[in-house]
């Protein structure tokens, strides 16, 4: 997903636990040659789950 911020892209992933996340970042994401750095943000809970826009 392209974003309008200090970052070029946002990648959303869903994993079972932090061990699997760490393996993904260390063994997959960090091995891509053109990725200079990464930043992680974690969702701890969900307040609202809706994709509908109200006009």
mmCIF entry with sequence, helices, sheets and N, C-alpha, C, O atoms, coordinates in Angstrom:
data_MODEL
# 
_entry.id   MODEL 
# 
_entity.id                         1 
_entity.type                       polymer 
_entity.pdbx_number_of_molecules   1 
# 
_entity_poly.entity_id                      1 
_entity_poly.type                           'polypeptide(L)' 
_entity_poly.nstd_linkage                   no 
_entity_poly.nstd_monomer                   no 
_entity_poly.pdbx_seq_one_letter_code       
;(UNK)(UNK)(UNK)(UNK)(UNK)(UNK)(UNK)(UNK)(UNK)(UNK)(UNK)(UNK)(UNK)(UNK)(UNK)(UNK)
(UNK)(UNK)(UNK)(UNK)(UNK)(UNK)(UNK)(UNK)(UNK)(UNK)(UNK)(UNK)(UNK)(UNK)(UNK)(UNK)
(UNK)(UNK)(UNK)(UNK)(UNK)(UNK)(UNK)(UNK)(UNK)(UNK)(UNK)(UNK)(UNK)(UNK)(UNK)(UNK)
(UNK)(UNK)(UNK)(UNK)(UNK)(UNK)(UNK)
;
_entity_poly.pdbx_seq_one_letter_code_can   XXXXXXXXXXXXXXXXXXXXXXXXXXXXXXXXXXXXXXXXXXXXXXXXXXXXXXX 
_entity_poly.pdbx_strand_id                 A 
# 
loop_
_entity_poly_seq.entity_id 
_entity_poly_seq.num 
_entity_poly_seq.mon_id 
_entity_poly_seq.hetero 
1 1  UNK n 
1 2  UNK n 
1 3  UNK n 
1 4  UNK n 
1 5  UNK n 
1 6  UNK n 
1 7  UNK n 
1 8  UNK n 
1 9  UNK n 
1 10 UNK n 
1 11 UNK n 
1 12 UNK n 
1 13 UNK n 
1 14 UNK n 
1 15 UNK n 
1 16 UNK n 
1 17 UNK n 
1 18 UNK n 
1 19 UNK n 
1 20 UNK n 
1 21 UNK n 
1 22 UNK n 
1 23 UNK n 
1 24 UNK n 
1 25 UNK n 
1 26 UNK n 
1 27 UNK n 
1 28 UNK n 
1 29 UNK n 
1 30 UNK n 
1 31 UNK n 
1 32 UNK n 
1 33 UNK n 
1 34 UNK n 
1 35 UNK n 
1 36 UNK n 
1 37 UNK n 
1 38 UNK n 
1 39 UNK n 
1 40 UNK n 
1 41 UNK n 
1 42 UNK n 
1 43 UNK n 
1 44 UNK n 
1 45 UNK n 
1 46 UNK n 
1 47 UNK n 
1 48 UNK n 
1 49 UNK n 
1 50 UNK n 
1 51 UNK n 
1 52 UNK n 
1 53 UNK n 
1 54 UNK n 
1 55 UNK n 
# 
_struct_asym.id          A 
_struct_asym.entity_id   1 
# 
loop_
_struct_conf.conf_type_id 
_struct_conf.id 
_struct_conf.pdbx_PDB_helix_id 
_struct_conf.beg_label_comp_id 
_struct_conf.beg_label_asym_id 
_struct_conf.beg_label_seq_id 
_struct_conf.pdbx_beg_PDB_ins_code 
_struct_conf.end_label_comp_id 
_struct_conf.end_label_asym_id 
_struct_conf.end_label_seq_id 
_struct_conf.pdbx_end_PDB_ins_code 
_struct_conf.beg_auth_comp_id 
_struct_conf.beg_auth_asym_id 
_struct_conf.beg_auth_seq_id 
_struct_conf.end_auth_comp_id 
_struct_conf.end_auth_asym_id 
_struct_conf.end_auth_seq_id 
_struct_conf.pdbx_PDB_helix_class 
_struct_conf.details 
_struct_conf.pdbx_PDB_helix_length 
HELX_P HELX_P1 AA1 UNK A 18 ? UNK A 27 ? UNK A 18 UNK A 27 1 ? 10 
HELX_P HELX_P2 AA2 UNK A 29 ? UNK A 31 ? UNK A 29 UNK A 31 5 ? 3  
# 
_struct_conf_type.id          HELX_P 
_struct_conf_type.criteria    ? 
_struct_conf_type.reference   ? 
# 
loop_
_atom_site.group_PDB 
_atom_site.id 
_atom_site.type_symbol 
_atom_site.label_atom_id 
_atom_site.label_alt_id 
_atom_site.label_comp_id 
_atom_site.label_asym_id 
_atom_site.label_entity_id 
_atom_site.label_seq_id 
_atom_site.pdbx_PDB_ins_code 
_atom_site.Cartn_x 
_atom_site.Cartn_y 
_atom_site.Cartn_z 
_atom_site.occupancy 
_atom_site.B_iso_or_equiv 
_atom_site.pdbx_formal_charge 
_atom_site.auth_seq_id 
_atom_site.auth_comp_id 
_atom_site.auth_asym_id 
_atom_site.auth_atom_id 
_atom_site.pdbx_PDB_model_num 
ATOM 1   N N  . UNK A 1 1  ? 0.848   -1.164  0.000  1.00 0.00 ? 1  UNK A N  1 
ATOM 2   C CA . UNK A 1 1  ? 0.000   0.000   0.000  1.00 0.00 ? 1  UNK A CA 1 
ATOM 3   C C  . UNK A 1 1  ? 0.899   1.234   0.000  1.00 0.00 ? 1  UNK A C  1 
ATOM 4   O O  . UNK A 1 1  ? 1.739   1.370   0.890  1.00 0.00 ? 1  UNK A O  1 
ATOM 5   N N  . UNK A 1 2  ? 0.752   2.115   -0.950 1.00 0.00 ? 2  UNK A N  1 
ATOM 6   C CA . UNK A 1 2  ? 1.493   3.372   -0.972 1.00 0.00 ? 2  UNK A CA 1 
ATOM 7   C C  . UNK A 1 2  ? 0.836   4.340   0.013  1.00 0.00 ? 2  UNK A C  1 
ATOM 8   O O  . UNK A 1 2  ? -0.390  4.408   0.099  1.00 0.00 ? 2  UNK A O  1 
ATOM 9   N N  . UNK A 1 3  ? 1.645   5.075   0.742  1.00 0.00 ? 3  UNK A N  1 
ATOM 10  C CA . UNK A 1 3  ? 1.117   5.992   1.746  1.00 0.00 ? 3  UNK A CA 1 
ATOM 11  C C  . UNK A 1 3  ? 1.721   7.378   1.560  1.00 0.00 ? 3  UNK A C  1 
ATOM 12  O O  . UNK A 1 3  ? 2.789   7.528   0.966  1.00 0.00 ? 3  UNK A O  1 
ATOM 13  N N  . UNK A 1 4  ? 1.036   8.371   2.066  1.00 0.00 ? 4  UNK A N  1 
ATOM 14  C CA . UNK A 1 4  ? 1.495   9.742   1.998  1.00 0.00 ? 4  UNK A CA 1 
ATOM 15  C C  . UNK A 1 4  ? 2.028   10.132  3.375  1.00 0.00 ? 4  UNK A C  1 
ATOM 16  O O  . UNK A 1 4  ? 1.296   10.667  4.208  1.00 0.00 ? 4  UNK A O  1 
ATOM 17  N N  . UNK A 1 5  ? 3.305   9.858   3.600  1.00 0.00 ? 5  UNK A N  1 
ATOM 18  C CA . UNK A 1 5  ? 3.926   10.164  4.886  1.00 0.00 ? 5  UNK A CA 1 
ATOM 19  C C  . UNK A 1 5  ? 5.437   10.092  4.728  1.00 0.00 ? 5  UNK A C  1 
ATOM 20  O O  . UNK A 1 5  ? 5.959   10.192  3.617  1.00 0.00 ? 5  UNK A O  1 
ATOM 21  N N  . UNK A 1 6  ? 6.126   9.919   5.831  1.00 0.00 ? 6  UNK A N  1 
ATOM 22  C CA . UNK A 1 6  ? 7.583   9.763   5.788  1.00 0.00 ? 6  UNK A CA 1 
ATOM 23  C C  . UNK A 1 6  ? 7.987   8.414   5.224  1.00 0.00 ? 6  UNK A C  1 
ATOM 24  O O  . UNK A 1 6  ? 9.161   8.193   4.924  1.00 0.00 ? 6  UNK A O  1 
ATOM 25  N N  . UNK A 1 7  ? 7.035   7.514   5.077  1.00 0.00 ? 7  UNK A N  1 
ATOM 26  C CA . UNK A 1 7  ? 7.315   6.162   4.603  1.00 0.00 ? 7  UNK A CA 1 
ATOM 27  C C  . UNK A 1 7  ? 6.828   6.000   3.170  1.00 0.00 ? 7  UNK A C  1 
ATOM 28  O O  . UNK A 1 7  ? 5.916   6.702   2.735  1.00 0.00 ? 7  UNK A O  1 
ATOM 29  N N  . UNK A 1 8  ? 7.433   5.081   2.445  1.00 0.00 ? 8  UNK A N  1 
ATOM 30  C CA . UNK A 1 8  ? 7.047   4.839   1.059  1.00 0.00 ? 8  UNK A CA 1 
ATOM 31  C C  . UNK A 1 8  ? 5.903   3.840   0.944  1.00 0.00 ? 8  UNK A C  1 
ATOM 32  O O  . UNK A 1 8  ? 5.028   3.993   0.091  1.00 0.00 ? 8  UNK A O  1 
ATOM 33  N N  . UNK A 1 9  ? 5.905   2.825   1.793  1.00 0.00 ? 9  UNK A N  1 
ATOM 34  C CA . UNK A 1 9  ? 4.892   1.780   1.729  1.00 0.00 ? 9  UNK A CA 1 
ATOM 35  C C  . UNK A 1 9  ? 4.510   1.325   3.128  1.00 0.00 ? 9  UNK A C  1 
ATOM 36  O O  . UNK A 1 9  ? 5.285   1.459   4.074  1.00 0.00 ? 9  UNK A O  1 
ATOM 37  N N  . UNK A 1 10 ? 3.297   0.783   3.242  1.00 0.00 ? 10 UNK A N  1 
ATOM 38  C CA . UNK A 1 10 ? 2.857   0.157   4.481  1.00 0.00 ? 10 UNK A CA 1 
ATOM 39  C C  . UNK A 1 10 ? 2.466   -1.272  4.140  1.00 0.00 ? 10 UNK A C  1 
ATOM 40  O O  . UNK A 1 10 ? 1.680   -1.509  3.223  1.00 0.00 ? 10 UNK A O  1 
ATOM 41  N N  . UNK A 1 11 ? 3.013   -2.208  4.875  1.00 0.00 ? 11 UNK A N  1 
ATOM 42  C CA . UNK A 1 11 ? 2.725   -3.624  4.683  1.00 0.00 ? 11 UNK A CA 1 
ATOM 43  C C  . UNK A 1 11 ? 1.974   -4.115  5.904  1.00 0.00 ? 11 UNK A C  1 
ATOM 44  O O  . UNK A 1 11 ? 2.496   -4.060  7.018  1.00 0.00 ? 11 UNK A O  1 
ATOM 45  N N  . UNK A 1 12 ? 0.759   -4.592  5.709  1.00 0.00 ? 12 UNK A N  1 
ATOM 46  C CA . UNK A 1 12 ? -0.025  -5.154  6.808  1.00 0.00 ? 12 UNK A CA 1 
ATOM 47  C C  . UNK A 1 12 ? 0.116   -6.663  6.759  1.00 0.00 ? 12 UNK A C  1 
ATOM 48  O O  . UNK A 1 12 ? -0.117  -7.287  5.724  1.00 0.00 ? 12 UNK A O  1 
ATOM 49  N N  . UNK A 1 13 ? 0.498   -7.243  7.885  1.00 0.00 ? 13 UNK A N  1 
ATOM 50  C CA . UNK A 1 13 ? 0.585   -8.699  7.967  1.00 0.00 ? 13 UNK A CA 1 
ATOM 51  C C  . UNK A 1 13 ? -0.139  -9.172  9.220  1.00 0.00 ? 13 UNK A C  1 
ATOM 52  O O  . UNK A 1 13 ? -0.244  -8.443  10.206 1.00 0.00 ? 13 UNK A O  1 
ATOM 53  N N  . UNK A 1 14 ? -0.628  -10.383 9.166  1.00 0.00 ? 14 UNK A N  1 
ATOM 54  C CA . UNK A 1 14 ? -1.314  -10.998 10.296 1.00 0.00 ? 14 UNK A CA 1 
ATOM 55  C C  . UNK A 1 14 ? -0.587  -12.294 10.619 1.00 0.00 ? 14 UNK A C  1 
ATOM 56  O O  . UNK A 1 14 ? -0.464  -13.176 9.769  1.00 0.00 ? 14 UNK A O  1 
ATOM 57  N N  . UNK A 1 15 ? -0.106  -12.404 11.848 1.00 0.00 ? 15 UNK A N  1 
ATOM 58  C CA . UNK A 1 15 ? 0.620   -13.600 12.278 1.00 0.00 ? 15 UNK A CA 1 
ATOM 59  C C  . UNK A 1 15 ? 0.056   -14.110 13.593 1.00 0.00 ? 15 UNK A C  1 
ATOM 60  O O  . UNK A 1 15 ? -0.645  -13.386 14.301 1.00 0.00 ? 15 UNK A O  1 
ATOM 61  N N  . UNK A 1 16 ? 0.365   -15.350 13.913 1.00 0.00 ? 16 UNK A N  1 
ATOM 62  C CA . UNK A 1 16 ? -0.157  -15.965 15.130 1.00 0.00 ? 16 UNK A CA 1 
ATOM 63  C C  . UNK A 1 16 ? 0.512   -15.438 16.392 1.00 0.00 ? 16 UNK A C  1 
ATOM 64  O O  . UNK A 1 16 ? -0.132  -15.331 17.435 1.00 0.00 ? 16 UNK A O  1 
ATOM 65  N N  . UNK A 1 17 ? 1.808   -15.104 16.305 1.00 0.00 ? 17 UNK A N  1 
ATOM 66  C CA . UNK A 1 17 ? 2.506   -14.621 17.498 1.00 0.00 ? 17 UNK A CA 1 
ATOM 67  C C  . UNK A 1 17 ? 3.763   -13.848 17.108 1.00 0.00 ? 17 UNK A C  1 
ATOM 68  O O  . UNK A 1 17 ? 4.123   -13.788 15.933 1.00 0.00 ? 17 UNK A O  1 
ATOM 69  N N  . UNK A 1 18 ? 4.423   -13.260 18.094 1.00 0.00 ? 18 UNK A N  1 
ATOM 70  C CA . UNK A 1 18 ? 5.598   -12.430 17.846 1.00 0.00 ? 18 UNK A CA 1 
ATOM 71  C C  . UNK A 1 18 ? 6.797   -13.230 17.340 1.00 0.00 ? 18 UNK A C  1 
ATOM 72  O O  . UNK A 1 18 ? 7.639   -12.682 16.630 1.00 0.00 ? 18 UNK A O  1 
ATOM 73  N N  . UNK A 1 19 ? 6.890   -14.486 17.681 1.00 0.00 ? 19 UNK A N  1 
ATOM 74  C CA . UNK A 1 19 ? 7.984   -15.327 17.189 1.00 0.00 ? 19 UNK A CA 1 
ATOM 75  C C  . UNK A 1 19 ? 7.888   -15.473 15.672 1.00 0.00 ? 19 UNK A C  1 
ATOM 76  O O  . UNK A 1 19 ? 8.897   -15.376 14.973 1.00 0.00 ? 19 UNK A O  1 
ATOM 77  N N  . UNK A 1 20 ? 6.699   -15.702 15.169 1.00 0.00 ? 20 UNK A N  1 
ATOM 78  C CA . UNK A 1 20 ? 6.494   -15.819 13.725 1.00 0.00 ? 20 UNK A CA 1 
ATOM 79  C C  . UNK A 1 20 ? 6.738   -14.477 13.052 1.00 0.00 ? 20 UNK A C  1 
ATOM 80  O O  . UNK A 1 20 ? 7.327   -14.422 11.972 1.00 0.00 ? 20 UNK A O  1 
ATOM 81  N N  . UNK A 1 21 ? 6.288   -13.391 13.682 1.00 0.00 ? 21 UNK A N  1 
ATOM 82  C CA . UNK A 1 21 ? 6.550   -12.052 13.135 1.00 0.00 ? 21 UNK A CA 1 
ATOM 83  C C  . UNK A 1 21 ? 8.049   -11.795 13.034 1.00 0.00 ? 21 UNK A C  1 
ATOM 84  O O  . UNK A 1 21 ? 8.534   -11.325 12.005 1.00 0.00 ? 21 UNK A O  1 
ATOM 85  N N  . UNK A 1 22 ? 8.773   -12.098 14.087 1.00 0.00 ? 22 UNK A N  1 
ATOM 86  C CA . UNK A 1 22 ? 10.222  -11.888 14.085 1.00 0.00 ? 22 UNK A CA 1 
ATOM 87  C C  . UNK A 1 22 ? 10.895  -12.698 12.981 1.00 0.00 ? 22 UNK A C  1 
ATOM 88  O O  . UNK A 1 22 ? 11.796  -12.199 12.307 1.00 0.00 ? 22 UNK A O  1 
ATOM 89  N N  . UNK A 1 23 ? 10.465  -13.937 12.795 1.00 0.00 ? 23 UNK A N  1 
ATOM 90  C CA . UNK A 1 23 ? 11.008  -14.766 11.729 1.00 0.00 ? 23 UNK A CA 1 
ATOM 91  C C  . UNK A 1 23 ? 10.738  -14.164 10.358 1.00 0.00 ? 23 UNK A C  1 
ATOM 92  O O  . UNK A 1 23 ? 11.607  -14.186 9.486  1.00 0.00 ? 23 UNK A O  1 
ATOM 93  N N  . UNK A 1 24 ? 9.537   -13.627 10.164 1.00 0.00 ? 24 UNK A N  1 
ATOM 94  C CA . UNK A 1 24 ? 9.203   -12.985 8.893  1.00 0.00 ? 24 UNK A CA 1 
ATOM 95  C C  . UNK A 1 24 ? 10.105  -11.784 8.631  1.00 0.00 ? 24 UNK A C  1 
ATOM 96  O O  . UNK A 1 24 ? 10.659  -11.645 7.540  1.00 0.00 ? 24 UNK A O  1 
ATOM 97  N N  . UNK A 1 25 ? 10.250  -10.925 9.622  1.00 0.00 ? 25 UNK A N  1 
ATOM 98  C CA . UNK A 1 25 ? 11.065  -9.721  9.443  1.00 0.00 ? 25 UNK A CA 1 
ATOM 99  C C  . UNK A 1 25 ? 12.529  -10.083 9.224  1.00 0.00 ? 25 UNK A C  1 
ATOM 100 O O  . UNK A 1 25 ? 13.168  -9.543  8.321  1.00 0.00 ? 25 UNK A O  1 
ATOM 101 N N  . UNK A 1 26 ? 13.065  -10.983 10.030 1.00 0.00 ? 26 UNK A N  1 
ATOM 102 C CA . UNK A 1 26 ? 14.487  -11.318 9.951  1.00 0.00 ? 26 UNK A CA 1 
ATOM 103 C C  . UNK A 1 26 ? 14.842  -12.177 8.748  1.00 0.00 ? 26 UNK A C  1 
ATOM 104 O O  . UNK A 1 26 ? 15.892  -11.979 8.136  1.00 0.00 ? 26 UNK A O  1 
ATOM 105 N N  . UNK A 1 27 ? 13.984  -13.128 8.402  1.00 0.00 ? 27 UNK A N  1 
ATOM 106 C CA . UNK A 1 27 ? 14.327  -14.089 7.355  1.00 0.00 ? 27 UNK A CA 1 
ATOM 107 C C  . UNK A 1 27 ? 13.760  -13.772 5.983  1.00 0.00 ? 27 UNK A C  1 
ATOM 108 O O  . UNK A 1 27 ? 14.253  -14.297 4.985  1.00 0.00 ? 27 UNK A O  1 
ATOM 109 N N  . UNK A 1 28 ? 12.759  -12.946 5.904  1.00 0.00 ? 28 UNK A N  1 
ATOM 110 C CA . UNK A 1 28 ? 12.133  -12.624 4.619  1.00 0.00 ? 28 UNK A CA 1 
ATOM 111 C C  . UNK A 1 28 ? 12.289  -11.144 4.273  1.00 0.00 ? 28 UNK A C  1 
ATOM 112 O O  . UNK A 1 28 ? 12.938  -10.799 3.286  1.00 0.00 ? 28 UNK A O  1 
ATOM 113 N N  . UNK A 1 29 ? 11.696  -10.275 5.084  1.00 0.00 ? 29 UNK A N  1 
ATOM 114 C CA . UNK A 1 29 ? 11.653  -8.855  4.775  1.00 0.00 ? 29 UNK A CA 1 
ATOM 115 C C  . UNK A 1 29 ? 13.050  -8.230  4.726  1.00 0.00 ? 29 UNK A C  1 
ATOM 116 O O  . UNK A 1 29 ? 13.354  -7.467  3.809  1.00 0.00 ? 29 UNK A O  1 
ATOM 117 N N  . UNK A 1 30 ? 13.888  -8.543  5.690  1.00 0.00 ? 30 UNK A N  1 
ATOM 118 C CA . UNK A 1 30 ? 15.215  -7.922  5.743  1.00 0.00 ? 30 UNK A CA 1 
ATOM 119 C C  . UNK A 1 30 ? 16.171  -8.447  4.677  1.00 0.00 ? 30 UNK A C  1 
ATOM 120 O O  . UNK A 1 30 ? 17.249  -7.883  4.488  1.00 0.00 ? 30 UNK A O  1 
ATOM 121 N N  . UNK A 1 31 ? 15.798  -9.507  3.985  1.00 0.00 ? 31 UNK A N  1 
ATOM 122 C CA . UNK A 1 31 ? 16.678  -10.036 2.938  1.00 0.00 ? 31 UNK A CA 1 
ATOM 123 C C  . UNK A 1 31 ? 16.405  -9.407  1.572  1.00 0.00 ? 31 UNK A C  1 
ATOM 124 O O  . UNK A 1 31 ? 17.128  -9.683  0.614  1.00 0.00 ? 31 UNK A O  1 
ATOM 125 N N  . UNK A 1 32 ? 15.376  -8.568  1.466  1.00 0.00 ? 32 UNK A N  1 
ATOM 126 C CA . UNK A 1 32 ? 15.071  -7.890  0.201  1.00 0.00 ? 32 UNK A CA 1 
ATOM 127 C C  . UNK A 1 32 ? 16.067  -6.750  0.020  1.00 0.00 ? 32 UNK A C  1 
ATOM 128 O O  . UNK A 1 32 ? 16.184  -5.866  0.868  1.00 0.00 ? 32 UNK A O  1 
ATOM 129 N N  . UNK A 1 33 ? 16.777  -6.789  -1.095 1.00 0.00 ? 33 UNK A N  1 
ATOM 130 C CA . UNK A 1 33 ? 17.904  -5.884  -1.327 1.00 0.00 ? 33 UNK A CA 1 
ATOM 131 C C  . UNK A 1 33 ? 17.548  -4.396  -1.269 1.00 0.00 ? 33 UNK A C  1 
ATOM 132 O O  . UNK A 1 33 ? 18.324  -3.605  -0.734 1.00 0.00 ? 33 UNK A O  1 
ATOM 133 N N  . UNK A 1 34 ? 16.411  -4.007  -1.799 1.00 0.00 ? 34 UNK A N  1 
ATOM 134 C CA . UNK A 1 34 ? 16.076  -2.584  -1.899 1.00 0.00 ? 34 UNK A CA 1 
ATOM 135 C C  . UNK A 1 34 ? 15.371  -2.003  -0.676 1.00 0.00 ? 34 UNK A C  1 
ATOM 136 O O  . UNK A 1 34 ? 14.951  -0.847  -0.713 1.00 0.00 ? 34 UNK A O  1 
ATOM 137 N N  . UNK A 1 35 ? 15.231  -2.760  0.393  1.00 0.00 ? 35 UNK A N  1 
ATOM 138 C CA . UNK A 1 35 ? 14.640  -2.239  1.624  1.00 0.00 ? 35 UNK A CA 1 
ATOM 139 C C  . UNK A 1 35 ? 15.766  -1.717  2.512  1.00 0.00 ? 35 UNK A C  1 
ATOM 140 O O  . UNK A 1 35 ? 16.617  -2.475  2.980  1.00 0.00 ? 35 UNK A O  1 
ATOM 141 N N  . UNK A 1 36 ? 15.747  -0.394  2.732  1.00 0.00 ? 36 UNK A N  1 
ATOM 142 C CA . UNK A 1 36 ? 16.800  0.228   3.531  1.00 0.00 ? 36 UNK A CA 1 
ATOM 143 C C  . UNK A 1 36 ? 16.567  0.090   5.025  1.00 0.00 ? 36 UNK A C  1 
ATOM 144 O O  . UNK A 1 36 ? 17.502  -0.198  5.771  1.00 0.00 ? 36 UNK A O  1 
ATOM 145 N N  . UNK A 1 37 ? 15.326  0.293   5.476  1.00 0.00 ? 37 UNK A N  1 
ATOM 146 C CA . UNK A 1 37 ? 15.000  0.143   6.888  1.00 0.00 ? 37 UNK A CA 1 
ATOM 147 C C  . UNK A 1 37 ? 13.509  -0.119  7.033  1.00 0.00 ? 37 UNK A C  1 
ATOM 148 O O  . UNK A 1 37 ? 12.732  0.087   6.100  1.00 0.00 ? 37 UNK A O  1 
ATOM 149 N N  . UNK A 1 38 ? 13.130  -0.571  8.202  1.00 0.00 ? 38 UNK A N  1 
ATOM 150 C CA . UNK A 1 38 ? 11.733  -0.869  8.498  1.00 0.00 ? 38 UNK A CA 1 
ATOM 151 C C  . UNK A 1 38 ? 11.335  -0.251  9.823  1.00 0.00 ? 38 UNK A C  1 
ATOM 152 O O  . UNK A 1 38 ? 12.184  0.083   10.651 1.00 0.00 ? 38 UNK A O  1 
ATOM 153 N N  . UNK A 1 39 ? 10.042  -0.103  10.012 1.00 0.00 ? 39 UNK A N  1 
ATOM 154 C CA . UNK A 1 39 ? 9.484   0.392   11.264 1.00 0.00 ? 39 UNK A CA 1 
ATOM 155 C C  . UNK A 1 39 ? 8.229   -0.420  11.541 1.00 0.00 ? 39 UNK A C  1 
ATOM 156 O O  . UNK A 1 39 ? 7.422   -0.631  10.635 1.00 0.00 ? 39 UNK A O  1 
ATOM 157 N N  . UNK A 1 40 ? 8.048   -0.874  12.761 1.00 0.00 ? 40 UNK A N  1 
ATOM 158 C CA . UNK A 1 40 ? 6.900   -1.708  13.112 1.00 0.00 ? 40 UNK A CA 1 
ATOM 159 C C  . UNK A 1 40 ? 5.952   -0.969  14.047 1.00 0.00 ? 40 UNK A C  1 
ATOM 160 O O  . UNK A 1 40 ? 6.372   -0.277  14.975 1.00 0.00 ? 40 UNK A O  1 
ATOM 161 N N  . UNK A 1 41 ? 4.661   -1.135  13.777 1.00 0.00 ? 41 UNK A N  1 
ATOM 162 C CA . UNK A 1 41 ? 3.605   -0.631  14.648 1.00 0.00 ? 41 UNK A CA 1 
ATOM 163 C C  . UNK A 1 41 ? 2.661   -1.794  14.894 1.00 0.00 ? 41 UNK A C  1 
ATOM 164 O O  . UNK A 1 41 ? 2.266   -2.478  13.950 1.00 0.00 ? 41 UNK A O  1 
ATOM 165 N N  . UNK A 1 42 ? 2.293   -2.031  16.149 1.00 0.00 ? 42 UNK A N  1 
ATOM 166 C CA . UNK A 1 42 ? 1.481   -3.190  16.501 1.00 0.00 ? 42 UNK A CA 1 
ATOM 167 C C  . UNK A 1 42 ? 0.104   -2.765  16.971 1.00 0.00 ? 42 UNK A C  1 
ATOM 168 O O  . UNK A 1 42 ? -0.034  -1.807  17.732 1.00 0.00 ? 42 UNK A O  1 
ATOM 169 N N  . UNK A 1 43 ? -0.908  -3.475  16.519 1.00 0.00 ? 43 UNK A N  1 
ATOM 170 C CA . UNK A 1 43 ? -2.274  -3.254  16.972 1.00 0.00 ? 43 UNK A CA 1 
ATOM 171 C C  . UNK A 1 43 ? -2.499  -4.120  18.201 1.00 0.00 ? 43 UNK A C  1 
ATOM 172 O O  . UNK A 1 43 ? -2.355  -5.341  18.145 1.00 0.00 ? 43 UNK A O  1 
ATOM 173 N N  . UNK A 1 44 ? -2.851  -3.485  19.303 1.00 0.00 ? 44 UNK A N  1 
ATOM 174 C CA . UNK A 1 44 ? -3.055  -4.207  20.555 1.00 0.00 ? 44 UNK A CA 1 
ATOM 175 C C  . UNK A 1 44 ? -4.521  -4.584  20.765 1.00 0.00 ? 44 UNK A C  1 
ATOM 176 O O  . UNK A 1 44 ? -4.829  -5.488  21.541 1.00 0.00 ? 44 UNK A O  1 
ATOM 177 N N  . UNK A 1 45 ? -5.413  -3.895  20.077 1.00 0.00 ? 45 UNK A N  1 
ATOM 178 C CA . UNK A 1 45 ? -6.832  -4.180  20.199 1.00 0.00 ? 45 UNK A CA 1 
ATOM 179 C C  . UNK A 1 45 ? -7.598  -3.438  19.118 1.00 0.00 ? 45 UNK A C  1 
ATOM 180 O O  . UNK A 1 45 ? -7.048  -2.588  18.418 1.00 0.00 ? 45 UNK A O  1 
ATOM 181 N N  . UNK A 1 46 ? -8.858  -3.768  18.994 1.00 0.00 ? 46 UNK A N  1 
ATOM 182 C CA . UNK A 1 46 ? -9.684  -3.171  17.955 1.00 0.00 ? 46 UNK A CA 1 
ATOM 183 C C  . UNK A 1 46 ? -10.838 -2.415  18.599 1.00 0.00 ? 46 UNK A C  1 
ATOM 184 O O  . UNK A 1 46 ? -11.562 -2.964  19.430 1.00 0.00 ? 46 UNK A O  1 
ATOM 185 N N  . UNK A 1 47 ? -11.006 -1.155  18.213 1.00 0.00 ? 47 UNK A N  1 
ATOM 186 C CA . UNK A 1 47 ? -12.098 -0.343  18.749 1.00 0.00 ? 47 UNK A CA 1 
ATOM 187 C C  . UNK A 1 47 ? -13.330 -0.455  17.866 1.00 0.00 ? 47 UNK A C  1 
ATOM 188 O O  . UNK A 1 47 ? -14.448 -0.590  18.362 1.00 0.00 ? 47 UNK A O  1 
ATOM 189 N N  . UNK A 1 48 ? -13.124 -0.397  16.559 1.00 0.00 ? 48 UNK A N  1 
ATOM 190 C CA . UNK A 1 48 ? -14.234 -0.439  15.615 1.00 0.00 ? 48 UNK A CA 1 
ATOM 191 C C  . UNK A 1 48 ? -13.797 -1.222  14.388 1.00 0.00 ? 48 UNK A C  1 
ATOM 192 O O  . UNK A 1 48 ? -12.691 -1.021  13.887 1.00 0.00 ? 48 UNK A O  1 
ATOM 193 N N  . UNK A 1 49 ? -14.640 -2.101  13.906 1.00 0.00 ? 49 UNK A N  1 
ATOM 194 C CA . UNK A 1 49 ? -14.345 -2.868  12.697 1.00 0.00 ? 49 UNK A CA 1 
ATOM 195 C C  . UNK A 1 49 ? -15.431 -2.605  11.675 1.00 0.00 ? 49 UNK A C  1 
ATOM 196 O O  . UNK A 1 49 ? -16.494 -3.226  11.701 1.00 0.00 ? 49 UNK A O  1 
ATOM 197 N N  . UNK A 1 50 ? -15.148 -1.673  10.770 1.00 0.00 ? 50 UNK A N  1 
ATOM 198 C CA . UNK A 1 50 ? -16.118 -1.333  9.744  1.00 0.00 ? 50 UNK A CA 1 
ATOM 199 C C  . UNK A 1 50 ? -15.383 -0.803  8.524  1.00 0.00 ? 50 UNK A C  1 
ATOM 200 O O  . UNK A 1 50 ? -14.391 -0.086  8.654  1.00 0.00 ? 50 UNK A O  1 
ATOM 201 N N  . UNK A 1 51 ? -15.868 -1.155  7.337  1.00 0.00 ? 51 UNK A N  1 
ATOM 202 C CA . UNK A 1 51 ? -15.280 -0.615  6.110  1.00 0.00 ? 51 UNK A CA 1 
ATOM 203 C C  . UNK A 1 51 ? -16.248 0.311   5.396  1.00 0.00 ? 51 UNK A C  1 
ATOM 204 O O  . UNK A 1 51 ? -15.903 0.864   4.352  1.00 0.00 ? 51 UNK A O  1 
ATOM 205 N N  . UNK A 1 52 ? -17.444 0.496   5.925  1.00 0.00 ? 52 UNK A N  1 
ATOM 206 C CA . UNK A 1 52 ? -18.469 1.326   5.293  1.00 0.00 ? 52 UNK A CA 1 
ATOM 207 C C  . UNK A 1 52 ? -18.220 2.797   5.593  1.00 0.00 ? 52 UNK A C  1 
ATOM 208 O O  . UNK A 1 52 ? -17.854 3.167   6.709  1.00 0.00 ? 52 UNK A O  1 
ATOM 209 N N  . UNK A 1 53 ? -18.424 3.618   4.589  1.00 0.00 ? 53 UNK A N  1 
ATOM 210 C CA . UNK A 1 53 ? -18.335 5.062   4.764  1.00 0.00 ? 53 UNK A CA 1 
ATOM 211 C C  . UNK A 1 53 ? -19.741 5.636   4.837  1.00 0.00 ? 53 UNK A C  1 
ATOM 212 O O  . UNK A 1 53 ? -20.604 5.278   4.035  1.00 0.00 ? 53 UNK A O  1 
ATOM 213 N N  . UNK A 1 54 ? -19.970 6.519   5.791  1.00 0.00 ? 54 UNK A N  1 
ATOM 214 C CA . UNK A 1 54 ? -21.277 7.149   5.929  1.00 0.00 ? 54 UNK A CA 1 
ATOM 215 C C  . UNK A 1 54 ? -21.226 8.539   5.323  1.00 0.00 ? 54 UNK A C  1 
ATOM 216 O O  . UNK A 1 54 ? -20.335 9.324   5.648  1.00 0.00 ? 54 UNK A O  1 
ATOM 217 N N  . UNK A 1 55 ? -22.167 8.853   4.449  1.00 0.00 ? 55 UNK A N  1 
ATOM 218 C CA . UNK A 1 55 ? -22.234 10.172  3.810  1.00 0.00 ? 55 UNK A CA 1 
ATOM 219 C C  . UNK A 1 55 ? -23.474 10.904  4.233  1.00 0.00 ? 55 UNK A C  1 
ATOM 220 O O  . UNK A 1 55 ? -23.704 12.032  3.797  1.00 0.00 ? 55 UNK A O  1 
# 
